[in-house]
Amino acid sequence: MLALKPMREETRIWWEQAEADLATAKSNLGQGIFYASVLFSQQAAEKALKALFLHVKKQNPPKTHNLVLLARGLGATGEIIDACADLAPEYVLTRYPDGDIGPPSQRYTQKSAERHLRLARKVVQWARKGMA
């Protein structure tokens, strides 16, 4: 794993939470709580991008949950932008039970949770390289 450069306190707390959210996504997947795994996968990617934004741009990231916007603002590759596009809607879909597609607890499968976790890991790893 790449060693990270020293970072400002505000960047460090975003980064540590991104890593904690990724671990929580993995834990929920292992426990069969698939919607929570997907939610924490999305959150890990978002917080990693916001940490990288703070680290690189030396300013607060936009107040948005739009992962594609964050990734583009950081000059991400097409592969990372695609991963962000797949993860982004989960911010809403995993949280609200009154949508047309049913409650989150019934919406996700092990396969979909595994896919979202892979995407989140890809985004977090890309952000880590930018912070190393």
C-alpha positions, 0 to 999 in steps of 0.5 A: 500500500502506498504511504501517504504524504503528511496531510492537513487535519481537515484532509486527514479526517475525510481520508480516515472516514473514507477508509472506515466507510470502505471497511464498513461496506466490506463488513456489511457485505460479509453480514449479508446487509447488502443495501448498507454495503452499497451505501457505505461503498458510495460514501467511501468513494465520496469521502476519498474524493473530497479528501483528495480535493482538499489535498490537491486543490487546498480548498473545500470540495464542492458541497455535492454528492455528485461523484462524477462532478468531484472526479472530473474536478480532480482530472480523473480518468474515464475508468474512475468517472465511470465507477463514480457514475455507477456509485453516485445514484446509490446515495439516494437509492440506499437511503429512502424506502418510498421510491418506486423500486421498493425499500433498499433492504430488498433492492440489493443482492450479494452480487450487486453489493460486491460490484459496488464495493469493487467500484468503491475500492477502485475510486479509493485506490485512485484517490490514494495514489493522488495523495501519495 
